[in-house]
């Protein structure tokens, strides 16, 4: 059975990680986070954590 709250949280975290990554590499500009190596590294890590949370939510509990 899927855990919908985990999936929704995972999707939101993936989106945040994606925005941070795009700001870090300079695709999204207009912020102090733009073109910053720190966000280029933190963004993908957060994105992967969100994807892992989504997978756990989709797989659900084994009975």
PyMOL commands that set and color helices and strands:
alter all, ss='L'
color gray80, all
select helices_A, chain A and resi 4-25+37-59
alter helices_A, ss='H'
color red, helices_A
deselect
rebuild
show_as cartoon
